[in-house]
């Protein structure tokens, strides 16, 4: 699989099989992703991959805190999204719930699906990517490049991923359980494993805006 194929294969998967990727493969993915571009070569990420009983224990603690978890310390979206972003987000959500047959009026069903975020959608590996909270926007960009590199390498190896900003609300718990010192804060979690190709939710295919909507070529 080349880079173009990996870009087309990568998508957010929300149902996984129980098969656990090998230790050597997971470590190789994390290491290869660290070749990502980084301004000043700061490499401002700190990464923990967790599976097995330690992951099960962590998810149990998250379940216990689910009713009292604070809001994300870094919001996933600006408040009162404007166009065209508001519509893009709305359509994405509606398409996701349509795949699994949950209509808008089924609030309980939608909340049930939302709660699966806190279980990494059943993925056998959780990857938690932290950044020193004293870093600025350029270093957050570096972490984004790391994440994309990680997900493309995973796609190349036949693995599925789902990046989850949802986990930022559990930063204090994650720091304690994963032995991450302050002032590190969670940038993003990634559910990692093998796709359950039979799961209806994985039929979701999001559209991308046409090039003319966001891109320009000048002087060509």
C-alpha positions as a Markdown table, in Angstrom:
| # | Residue | x | y | z |
|---|---|---|---|---|
| 1 | Unk | 0.0 | 0.0 | 0.0 |
| 2 | Unk | 1.4 | 3.4 | -1.0 |
| 3 | Unk | 0.7 | 6.7 | 0.7 |
| 4 | Unk | -2.1 | 7.6 | -1.7 |
| 5 | Unk | -3.8 | 4.3 | -0.9 |
| 6 | Unk | -3.3 | 4.7 | 2.8 |
| 7 | Unk | -4.9 | 8.2 | 2.6 |
| 8 | Unk | -8.0 | 6.7 | 0.9 |
| 9 | Unk | -8.1 | 3.7 | 3.2 |
| 10 | Unk | -7.9 | 5.7 | 6.5 |
| 11 | Unk | -11.2 | 6.6 | 8.1 |
| 12 | Unk | -12.8 | 6.6 | 11.5 |
| 13 | Unk | -13.8 | 3.1 | 12.5 |
| 14 | Unk | -16.2 | 2.7 | 15.4 |
| 15 | Unk | -16.4 | -1.1 | 15.8 |
| 16 | Unk | -13.4 | -3.4 | 16.2 |
| 17 | Unk | -12.7 | -7.1 | 16.5 |
| 18 | Unk | -11.1 | -8.6 | 19.6 |
| 19 | Unk | -7.8 | -9.4 | 17.7 |
| 20 | Unk | -4.9 | -7.6 | 19.4 |
| 21 | Unk | -2.1 | -6.3 | 17.1 |
| 22 | Unk | 1.3 | -7.6 | 18.1 |
| 23 | Unk | 3.5 | -5.7 | 20.5 |
| 24 | Unk | 6.2 | -5.3 | 17.9 |
| 25 | Unk | 3.8 | -3.9 | 15.3 |
| 26 | Unk | 2.3 | -1.3 | 17.7 |
| 27 | Unk | 5.7 | -0.1 | 18.8 |
| 28 | Unk | 6.8 | 0.1 | 15.2 |
| 29 | Unk | 3.8 | 2.3 | 14.3 |
| 30 | Unk | 4.4 | 4.6 | 17.2 |
| 31 | Unk | 8.1 | 4.9 | 16.3 |
| 32 | Unk | 7.5 | 5.4 | 12.6 |
| 33 | Unk | 4.9 | 8.2 | 13.3 |
| 34 | Unk | 7.6 | 10.0 | 15.3 |
| 35 | Unk | 9.3 | 10.7 | 11.9 |
| 36 | Unk | 6.6 | 13.4 | 11.5 |
| 37 | Unk | 7.6 | 16.9 | 10.8 |
| 38 | Unk | 8.2 | 18.9 | 13.9 |
| 39 | Unk | 9.1 | 22.6 | 14.1 |
| 40 | Unk | 12.6 | 23.0 | 15.7 |
| 41 | Unk | 12.6 | 19.2 | 16.1 |
| 42 | Unk | 10.8 | 19.7 | 19.4 |
| 43 | Unk | 8.9 | 16.4 | 19.0 |
| 44 | Unk | 6.4 | 17.7 | 21.6 |
| 45 | Unk | 4.5 | 14.4 | 22.0 |
| 46 | Unk | 4.4 | 11.8 | 24.7 |
| 47 | Unk | 2.6 | 8.6 | 23.8 |
| 48 | Unk | 1.3 | 5.6 | 25.7 |
| 49 | Unk | -0.3 | 2.5 | 24.0 |
| 50 | Unk | -2.3 | 0.3 | 26.4 |
| 51 | Unk | -4.0 | -3.0 | 26.0 |
| 52 | Unk | -5.1 | -6.1 | 28.0 |
| 53 | Unk | -5.9 | -6.0 | 31.6 |
| 54 | Unk | -4.4 | -2.5 | 32.1 |
| 55 | Unk | -6.8 | -1.2 | 29.5 |
| 56 | Unk | -9.7 | -3.0 | 30.9 |
| 57 | Unk | -9.0 | -1.5 | 34.4 |
| 58 | Unk | -8.7 | 2.0 | 32.8 |
| 59 | Unk | -12.0 | 1.7 | 31.0 |
| 60 | Unk | -13.7 | 0.5 | 34.2 |
| 61 | Unk | -12.5 | 3.6 | 36.0 |
| 62 | Unk | -13.8 | 5.7 | 33.2 |
| 63 | Unk | -17.2 | 4.0 | 33.5 |
| 64 | Unk | -17.2 | 4.8 | 37.2 |
| 65 | Unk | -16.5 | 8.5 | 36.4 |
| 66 | Unk | -18.7 | 8.8 | 33.4 |
| 67 | Unk | -21.5 | 10.8 | 35.2 |
| 68 | Unk | -19.0 | 13.2 | 36.8 |
| 69 | Unk | -16.4 | 13.7 | 34.1 |
| 70 | Unk | -15.8 | 17.4 | 33.4 |
| 71 | Unk | -15.9 | 19.0 | 30.0 |
| 72 | Unk | -12.9 | 18.8 | 27.8 |
| 73 | Unk | -10.2 | 21.2 | 28.9 |
| 74 | Unk | -9.6 | 21.9 | 25.2 |
| 75 | Unk | -12.9 | 22.0 | 23.3 |
| 76 | Unk | -13.2 | 19.8 | 20.2 |
| 77 | Unk | -15.1 | 22.5 | 18.3 |
| 78 | Unk | -15.6 | 26.3 | 18.6 |
| 79 | Unk | -18.9 | 27.3 | 20.2 |
| 80 | Unk | -21.8 | 28.2 | 17.8 |
| 81 | Unk | -20.2 | 26.8 | 14.7 |
| 82 | Unk | -20.7 | 28.9 | 11.5 |
| 83 | Unk | -21.2 | 27.8 | 7.9 |
| 84 | Unk | -20.0 | 25.7 | 6.2 |
| 85 | Unk | -18.6 | 23.9 | 9.2 |
| 86 | Unk | -21.9 | 23.7 | 11.1 |
| 87 | Unk | -23.6 | 21.9 | 8.2 |
| 88 | Unk | -20.7 | 19.6 | 7.7 |
| 89 | Unk | -20.7 | 18.5 | 11.3 |
| 90 | Unk | -24.5 | 18.1 | 11.3 |
| 91 | Unk | -24.5 | 16.0 | 8.2 |
| 92 | Unk | -21.7 | 13.8 | 9.6 |
| 93 | Unk | -23.6 | 13.1 | 12.7 |
| 94 | Unk | -26.9 | 12.4 | 10.9 |
| 95 | Unk | -25.1 | 10.0 | 8.5 |
| 96 | Unk | -23.5 | 8.1 | 11.4 |
| 97 | Unk | -26.8 | 7.6 | 13.2 |
| 98 | Unk | -28.5 | 6.6 | 10.0 |
| 99 | Unk | -26.0 | 3.8 | 9.5 |
| 100 | Unk | -27.0 | 2.2 | 12.8 |
| 101 | Unk | -30.7 | 3.0 | 12.5 |
| 102 | Unk | -31.0 | 5.6 | 15.4 |
| 103 | Unk | -33.4 | 8.4 | 14.4 |
| 104 | Unk | -33.0 | 11.9 | 15.8 |
| 105 | Unk | -36.0 | 11.5 | 18.2 |
| 106 | Unk | -34.3 | 8.4 | 19.9 |
| 107 | Unk | -32.3 | 10.4 | 22.4 |
| 108 | Unk | -31.6 | 7.4 | 24.6 |
| 109 | Unk | -30.2 | 5.5 | 21.6 |
| 110 | Unk | -27.9 | 8.4 | 20.6 |
| 111 | Unk | -26.6 | 8.7 | 24.1 |
| 112 | Unk | -25.9 | 5.0 | 24.2 |
| 113 | Unk | -23.9 | 5.3 | 21.1 |
| 114 | Unk | -22.1 | 8.4 | 22.4 |
| 115 | Unk | -21.1 | 6.4 | 25.5 |
| 116 | Unk | -19.1 | 4.0 | 23.3 |
| 117 | Unk | -16.5 | 6.7 | 23.0 |
| 118 | Unk | -15.6 | 6.0 | 26.6 |
| 119 | Unk | -14.9 | 2.4 | 25.7 |
| 120 | Unk | -12.7 | 3.2 | 22.7 |
| 121 | Unk | -15.5 | 1.6 | 20.5 |
| 122 | Unk | -14.3 | -1.8 | 21.6 |
| 123 | Unk | -10.8 | -1.4 | 20.2 |
| 124 | Unk | -8.2 | -3.7 | 21.9 |
| 125 | Unk | -5.6 | -1.0 | 22.0 |
| 126 | Unk | -5.8 | 2.6 | 23.2 |
| 127 | Unk | -3.2 | 5.1 | 22.1 |
| 128 | Unk | -3.0 | 8.3 | 24.2 |
| 129 | Unk | -1.0 | 11.2 | 22.9 |
| 130 | Unk | -0.1 | 13.9 | 25.3 |
| 131 | Unk | 1.5 | 17.3 | 24.9 |
| 132 | Unk | 3.1 | 19.7 | 27.4 |
| 133 | Unk | 0.4 | 22.2 | 28.2 |
| 134 | Unk | 2.9 | 25.0 | 28.0 |
| 135 | Unk | 3.3 | 24.4 | 24.3 |
| 136 | Unk | 1.7 | 26.7 | 21.8 |
| 137 | Unk | -0.5 | 26.2 | 18.7 |
| 138 | Unk | 2.5 | 25.4 | 16.4 |
| 139 | Unk | 3.4 | 22.4 | 18.7 |
| 140 | Unk | -0.2 | 21.3 | 18.7 |
| 141 | Unk | 0.1 | 21.3 | 14.9 |
| 142 | Unk | 3.2 | 19.0 | 15.3 |
| 143 | Unk | 1.1 | 16.6 | 17.3 |
| 144 | Unk | -1.6 | 16.6 | 14.6 |
| 145 | Unk | 1.1 | 15.6 | 12.1 |
| 146 | Unk | 2.2 | 12.8 | 14.4 |
| 147 | Unk | -1.4 | 11.6 | 14.6 |
| 148 | Unk | -1.9 | 11.6 | 10.9 |
| 149 | Unk | 1.4 | 9.7 | 10.4 |
| 150 | Unk | 0.3 | 7.1 | 13.0 |
| 151 | Unk | -3.1 | 6.6 | 11.4 |
| 152 | Unk | -1.6 | 6.3 | 7.9 |
| 153 | Unk | 0.9 | 3.7 | 9.0 |
| 154 | Unk | -1.8 | 1.8 | 10.7 |
| 155 | Unk | -3.8 | 1.8 | 7.5 |
| 156 | Unk | -0.8 | 0.5 | 5.6 |
| 157 | Unk | -0.6 | -2.4 | 8.0 |
| 158 | Unk | -4.3 | -3.2 | 7.6 |
| 159 | Unk | -5.3 | -1.7 | 11.0 |
| 160 | Unk | -8.2 | 0.6 | 11.7 |
| 161 | Unk | -8.2 | 3.7 | 13.9 |
| 162 | Unk | -10.5 | 6.4 | 15.3 |
| 163 | Unk | -9.1 | 9.6 | 16.7 |
| 164 | Unk | -11.0 | 10.8 | 19.7 |
| 165 | Unk | -10.9 | 14.2 | 21.2 |
| 166 | Unk | -13.6 | 13.0 | 23.6 |
| 167 | Unk | -10.9 | 11.6 | 26.0 |
| 168 | Unk | -9.6 | 15.1 | 26.9 |
| 169 | Unk | -12.2 | 15.3 | 29.6 |
| 170 | Unk | -10.4 | 12.4 | 31.4 |
| 171 | Unk | -6.9 | 14.0 | 31.4 |
| 172 | Unk | -6.5 | 13.9 | 35.2 |
| 173 | Unk | -7.5 | 10.2 | 35.3 |
| 174 | Unk | -5.3 | 9.3 | 32.4 |
| 175 | Unk | -2.3 | 11.2 | 33.8 |
| 176 | Unk | -2.6 | 9.3 | 37.1 |
| 177 | Unk | -3.2 | 5.9 | 35.6 |
| 178 | Unk | -0.6 | 6.1 | 32.8 |
| 179 | Unk | 2.0 | 7.8 | 35.0 |
| 180 | Unk | 2.2 | 11.0 | 32.9 |
| 181 | Unk | 3.5 | 14.0 | 34.9 |
| 182 | Unk | 2.1 | 17.5 | 34.8 |
| 183 | Unk | 2.0 | 19.7 | 32.9 |
| 184 | Unk | 1.3 | 17.2 | 30.2 |
| 185 | Unk | -2.3 | 17.3 | 28.9 |
| 186 | Unk | -4.1 | 14.9 | 26.6 |
| 187 | Unk | -4.1 | 16.0 | 23.0 |
| 188 | Unk | -6.0 | 13.1 | 21.5 |
| 189 | Unk | -6.7 | 9.4 | 22.0 |
| 190 | Unk | -6.7 | 6.9 | 19.1 |
| 191 | Unk | -8.7 | 3.6 | 19.2 |
| 192 | Unk | -6.5 | 1.1 | 17.4 |
| 193 | Unk | -7.3 | -2.5 | 16.2 |
| 194 | Unk | -8.8 | -4.5 | 13.4 |
| 195 | Unk | -12.1 | -3.3 | 11.8 |
| 196 | Unk | -15.2 | -5.3 | 12.4 |
| 197 | Unk | -16.3 | -5.3 | 8.8 |
| 198 | Unk | -19.8 | -6.7 | 9.7 |
| 199 | Unk | -20.7 | -3.7 | 12.0 |
| 200 | Unk | -23.2 | -1.4 | 10.3 |
| 201 | Unk | -21.6 | 1.7 | 11.8 |
| 202 | Unk | -18.5 | 1.0 | 9.8 |
| 203 | Unk | -20.4 | 1.5 | 6.6 |
| 204 | Unk | -20.2 | 5.2 | 7.1 |
| 205 | Unk | -18.3 | 7.0 | 4.4 |
| 206 | Unk | -17.9 | 10.7 | 4.9 |
| 207 | Unk | -17.7 | 13.1 | 1.9 |
| 208 | Unk | -15.0 | 15.7 | 1.4 |
| 209 | Unk | -15.7 | 19.2 | 0.0 |
| 210 | Unk | -14.7 | 19.8 | -3.6 |
| 211 | Unk | -11.3 | 21.4 | -4.1 |
| 212 | Unk | -12.9 | 24.6 | -5.5 |
| 213 | Unk | -14.6 | 25.1 | -2.1 |
| 214 | Unk | -11.3 | 25.4 | -0.2 |
| 215 | Unk | -8.3 | 25.4 | -2.5 |
| 216 | Unk | -6.6 | 27.7 | -5.0 |
| 217 | Unk | -3.9 | 27.4 | -7.6 |
| 218 | Unk | -2.1 | 30.6 | -8.5 |
| 219 | Unk | 0.7 | 31.2 | -11.0 |
| 220 | Unk | 0.5 | 27.7 | -12.5 |
